[in-house]
Amino acid sequence: MTNARPLLDAPLVTTFALGNTLGEGVTWDERDQSLWWTDIHERRLHRLDWASRAVETFAAPERVCSFGLTEGDSDRLVVAFESGFALFTPRSGAVEWLARQDLPAGVRFNDGRVDRQGRFWAGTMVEDEAARAAKSLAGALYRLDGRDRATPLVHGALISNSLCWSPDGTRMYYTDGPTRRIRAFDYDPATGTPSNERVFVTTEEGAFPDGANIDAAGHLWSAQWGASQVVRYAPDGSVSGVIPVPTARVSCVAFGGPDLTLLFVTTAREGMTAAEIAVDPNAGTLFVYDIGIIGTRGLVDSAFKLASAGI
């Protein structure tokens, strides 16, 4: 699926072959020049210190499905565990639950992100494959509004993914992965309300949009599960570049590095047999590409403001 053009000449800087089962949620913390990501099914969080290239791994009490940085506290993350929202300190293991959700069996949280104003959002997914095929269950996109208050605002998704915002915070992107349609919404930064839903782009057959992020020019970078690629879309939805990734299950992207000119790409080996992994040994690897050389720079990841949720 890397036949889309133009290909981006972004050289591979390095890799971290950790064999993640489901690497996801990759996030750069500019405060200490570190990178965080989750291996969802293994209940692990990884932290990469970029200067030393050292990787630390922390156990979690539940699957960490998505997370965000927390303003004023680099030791604590806002997390969507599989069953709800919490503040989590990886080094100590301390958990402060904020809003646990009464989700149906077979439904869990998935992709999430902090908006430009410091609100944390996360969507759910139907994990039960039979229910997903029958469409007997559905997920939703939630905004964390306070203790015991998580408001569902977009409904009907089977697999919530691709959540991100334009540089000025007035456009929100979100996808239901199996549909292959990334949707755009108008977004009110003052109230955190999405409206005017429309299709932004429909991906290629077999290319399922997973995690996404927005660069400083407003282009959306989409990790595409099953297609061995990251695709860059211009604000009008046209393809403005492709980076081939040498493994099939490409899951999430983040901008980082001292000048925000590196692209970090997580991948997965979920559902693969030993024979399939032998053929695709890069599955589960973290890849790092130099996008500065093609004139691209990312944006600083927003941090969760406890006051935004009245906490």
SVG drawing of the C-alpha trace seen along z (x, -y; Angstrom):
<svg xmlns="http://www.w3.org/2000/svg" viewBox="-27 -30 50 50">
<polyline fill="none" stroke="black" stroke-width="0.4" points="0.0,0.0 3.0,-2.3 2.2,-3.1 0.6,-6.4 2.6,-9.4 4.6,-11.5 6.9,-9.5 8.5,-11.6 12.3,-11.4 12.4,-11.3 15.4,-9.1 15.1,-6.6 17.1,-7.8 16.9,-4.8 14.7,-2.0 13.8,-0.5 13.0,3.2 10.9,3.8 8.4,6.2 5.4,4.3 2.2,6.4 0.1,3.2 2.3,0.1 0.0,-3.0 -0.5,-6.5 3.0,-7.8 3.4,-11.3 6.4,-13.6 7.1,-15.6 9.1,-18.6 9.7,-19.5 12.3,-16.7 12.8,-15.6 11.2,-12.2 8.8,-10.0 6.0,-8.0 3.9,-5.2 1.8,-2.3 1.8,1.4 -1.9,1.8 -2.3,5.5 0.8,6.0 -0.3,3.3 2.9,1.4 4.0,-2.2 7.4,-2.9 9.4,-6.1 12.3,-6.9 14.9,-9.5 15.9,-10.9 19.3,-12.2 20.5,-8.9 18.3,-6.6 17.5,-4.8 14.0,-3.1 12.2,-2.6 9.2,-0.4 6.4,-0.7 3.6,1.7 0.0,0.5 -3.0,1.9 -5.1,2.0 -4.5,1.6 -3.5,-1.9 -5.5,-2.6 -4.5,-6.2 -3.1,-9.1 -1.9,-12.6 0.6,-14.7 -0.4,-16.7 0.3,-20.4 2.7,-21.2 3.5,-17.6 5.7,-15.6 5.5,-12.6 1.8,-12.1 -0.3,-11.3 -4.0,-11.6 -5.0,-8.1 -7.9,-6.4 -7.6,-2.9 -9.8,-0.2 -12.6,-1.1 -12.3,-4.8 -10.4,-8.0 -7.7,-8.4 -4.5,-10.2 -1.6,-7.8 1.9,-8.1 3.9,-5.4 7.0,-5.5 4.9,-4.9 2.0,-3.1 -0.4,-5.5 -3.9,-5.8 -6.5,-8.5 -9.7,-7.6 -11.6,-10.4 -14.5,-8.9 -15.0,-5.2 -17.5,-4.3 -20.1,-1.5 -19.1,-0.1 -20.8,3.0 -18.8,6.2 -16.6,6.3 -16.2,2.5 -13.1,0.7 -11.4,-2.7 -9.1,-3.3 -7.5,-6.3 -7.4,-9.6 -5.7,-13.0 -5.6,-16.4 -7.1,-19.2 -5.4,-22.6 -7.1,-24.0 -6.1,-21.2 -9.2,-19.0 -8.7,-15.3 -10.8,-13.2 -10.9,-9.5 -13.0,-7.2 -14.2,-3.6 -14.1,-0.6 -15.9,2.7 -13.2,5.3 -15.5,8.3 -15.0,9.3 -18.4,11.0 -20.2,8.0 -18.2,5.8 -19.1,7.9 -22.8,7.9 -22.7,4.2 -24.6,5.1 -22.4,2.8 -21.0,-0.6 -18.4,-3.0 -18.4,-6.7 -16.1,-9.7 -16.0,-11.1 -14.8,-14.4 -13.6,-14.3 -15.5,-17.1 -14.7,-16.4 -14.8,-13.9 -17.4,-11.3 -18.3,-13.3 -17.3,-12.0 -19.6,-13.3 -20.2,-11.2 -20.4,-13.6 -19.9,-11.5 -21.6,-8.1 -21.7,-4.9 -18.0,-4.1 -16.7,-0.5 -13.1,-1.5 -12.4,-5.1 -9.1,-6.5 -7.3,-9.4 -8.3,-12.0 -6.4,-15.3 -6.9,-19.0 -5.8,-21.6 -3.1,-24.0 -5.6,-26.7 -7.9,-24.2 -10.9,-25.0 -11.1,-21.7 -11.3,-18.2 -10.5,-15.0 -11.8,-11.5 -12.4,-8.2 -14.2,-4.9 -11.4,-2.8 -13.3,0.0 -15.1,-2.6 -11.7,-3.9 -13.2,-7.4 -11.4,-10.1 -14.0,-12.7 -13.6,-16.4 -15.7,-18.6 -15.8,-22.3 -14.7,-22.7 -15.5,-25.4 -12.3,-26.0 -14.2,-27.9 -16.7,-25.1 -15.0,-22.0 -18.0,-21.2 -17.7,-19.5 -20.2,-20.2 -20.7,-20.1 -19.4,-16.5 -18.2,-15.6 -15.8,-13.2 -12.3,-14.5 -10.8,-11.6 -11.4,-8.0 -8.3,-5.9 -7.2,-3.2 -8.7,0.3 -6.9,2.3 -5.5,-0.9 -7.2,-1.4 -6.6,-4.8 -5.2,-4.4 -3.5,-7.1 -3.0,-10.5 -1.3,-13.9 -1.1,-17.4 2.0,-19.2 2.7,-22.9 1.4,-23.5 -1.9,-21.8 -1.2,-18.6 -2.7,-15.4 -0.3,-12.5 -2.1,-9.1 -0.7,-5.8 -2.4,-3.2 -2.9,0.2 -2.4,3.0 -0.8,0.8 2.8,0.4 2.6,-3.4 2.2,-6.8 0.2,-9.1 0.3,-12.9 -2.9,-14.8 -3.1,-18.5 -5.9,-20.5 -8.1,-20.0 -7.8,-16.2 -5.4,-15.6 -2.4,-13.3 0.7,-15.4 3.1,-12.6 3.7,-9.0 6.4,-7.4 6.7,-3.6 7.1,-1.7 8.7,1.8 6.0,3.6 2.2,4.0 0.5,2.9 1.4,-0.8 -0.4,-2.2 0.4,-5.8 2.6,-8.8 4.1,-11.7 6.4,-14.6 9.3,-15.2 13.0,-15.8 14.7,-19.0 13.3,-20.9 10.2,-18.8 11.6,-17.5 11.4,-13.8 8.5,-11.6 8.1,-8.7 6.0,-5.8 4.7,-2.9 3.8,0.5 2.2,3.7 2.3,7.5 -1.2,8.0 -2.9,11.1 0.2,12.3 1.4,15.9 5.0,16.8 5.3,17.7 3.9,14.3 6.3,12.5 9.2,14.4 8.3,13.0 7.6,9.5 10.2,9.2 9.8,5.4 6.3,5.8 6.1,4.0 9.2,1.8 9.3,-1.9 10.6,-3.8 12.1,-7.3 12.2,-9.4 13.8,-12.7 11.1,-15.0 13.1,-18.2 15.0,-17.4 11.7,-17.7 10.9,-21.0 8.4,-19.7 8.0,-20.5 5.5,-19.3 3.7,-21.0 4.1,-20.7 1.7,-18.2 -0.8,-19.9 -1.0,-19.0 -4.1,-18.2 -5.2,-21.1 -6.9,-19.8 -8.9,-23.1 -10.4,-22.4 -12.2,-19.5 -12.8,-21.2 -10.3,-18.9"/>
</svg>
